[in-house]
């Protein structure tokens, strides 16, 4: 049963990738998503190693990068505020 579920997951994932590649609008959406993801990661990396937050480090994981990707600069302020209040 486990192998059947894995096979279904693989086939559906490949089908989704095929549909996204064939549709021109989807490629633009994927490029825009990738650009935002890369810029968010670079921004967090730059903040961590620039010395702006001395003694603090914002972890680079999916949650923090996703927050910055969606919210932008207010997302960075949100993460710093949460880090300040929780730790």
C-alpha positions as CSV (number, residue, x, y, z in Angstrom):
1,X,0.0,0.0,0.0
2,X,2.9,2.3,0.8
3,X,4.4,1.9,-2.6
4,X,1.1,2.6,-4.3
5,X,0.8,5.9,-2.5
6,X,4.4,6.9,-3.4
7,X,3.7,6.0,-7.0
8,X,0.6,8.1,-7.0
9,X,2.5,11.0,-5.5
10,X,5.3,10.8,-8.0
11,X,2.9,10.6,-11.0
12,X,0.8,13.5,-9.8
13,X,3.9,15.6,-9.1
14,X,5.2,14.9,-12.6
15,X,1.9,15.7,-14.1
16,X,1.7,19.0,-12.2
17,X,5.2,20.0,-13.4
18,X,4.3,19.1,-17.0
19,X,1.2,21.3,-16.8
20,X,3.1,24.2,-15.3
21,X,5.8,24.0,-17.9
22,X,3.4,23.9,-20.8
23,X,1.4,26.9,-19.7
24,X,3.2,30.2,-20.5
25,X,1.6,32.1,-17.7
26,X,2.7,29.5,-15.2
27,X,6.3,29.9,-16.2
28,X,6.1,33.7,-15.4
29,X,4.5,32.9,-12.1
30,X,7.2,30.4,-11.2
31,X,10.0,32.9,-12.2
32,X,8.4,35.6,-10.1
33,X,8.1,33.2,-7.1
34,X,11.7,32.1,-7.5
35,X,12.9,35.7,-7.7
36,X,11.0,36.7,-4.6
37,X,12.3,33.6,-2.8
38,X,15.9,34.4,-3.7
39,X,15.7,38.1,-2.9
40,X,14.2,37.3,0.5
41,X,17.0,34.8,1.3
42,X,19.7,37.2,0.2
43,X,18.1,40.0,2.3
44,X,18.0,37.9,5.4
45,X,21.5,36.7,4.8
46,X,22.7,40.3,4.4
47,X,21.0,41.4,7.6
48,X,22.5,38.5,9.5
49,X,26.1,39.1,8.4
50,X,26.1,42.9,8.1
51,X,26.1,43.5,11.8
52,X,22.8,45.5,11.9
53,X,21.5,43.2,14.6
54,X,24.6,42.7,16.7
55,X,24.3,39.6,18.9
56,X,21.2,38.4,17.1
57,X,20.8,36.1,14.2
58,X,17.6,35.5,12.2
59,X,17.5,31.8,11.1
60,X,17.3,31.1,7.4
61,X,14.5,28.6,7.1
62,X,11.2,28.2,5.2
63,X,9.1,30.1,7.7
64,X,11.4,33.2,7.9
65,X,12.1,33.3,4.2
66,X,8.4,32.8,3.4
67,X,7.4,35.6,5.8
68,X,9.9,38.0,4.2
69,X,8.9,36.8,0.7
70,X,5.2,37.6,1.3
71,X,5.5,40.7,3.5
72,X,8.8,42.3,2.4
73,X,10.4,44.7,4.8
74,X,7.6,44.6,7.3
75,X,8.2,40.9,7.4
76,X,11.7,41.5,8.6
77,X,10.4,43.8,11.3
78,X,7.9,41.2,12.3
79,X,10.6,38.5,12.6
80,X,12.9,40.8,14.6
81,X,10.0,41.8,16.9
82,X,9.1,38.2,17.5
83,X,12.7,37.3,18.1
84,X,13.0,40.1,20.6
85,X,9.8,39.2,22.5
86,X,10.3,35.4,22.6
87,X,14.0,35.2,23.3
